[in-house]
Every structure is written in structure tokens, then in C-alpha cells.
Amino acid sequence: FRAQHRGVRNVNFFLFRLTKLYA
């Protein structure tokens, strides 16, 4: 479960970086 949460957090960071790139 903890590993899954870490994966979700990694995805959120990727999305944030992608959004920042577009911005």
C-alpha cells in the first residue's frame, strides 16, 4: 500500500512538472 501511495505521488509530481512546462 505504501509503495502504491509513493507511485501515485510520483505521478502527481510528473503531472505538476508537465503543467509547469506548459505554463
Secondary structure, DSSP 8 states (H G I E B T S, - for coil): -HHHHHHHHHHHHHHHHHHHHH-
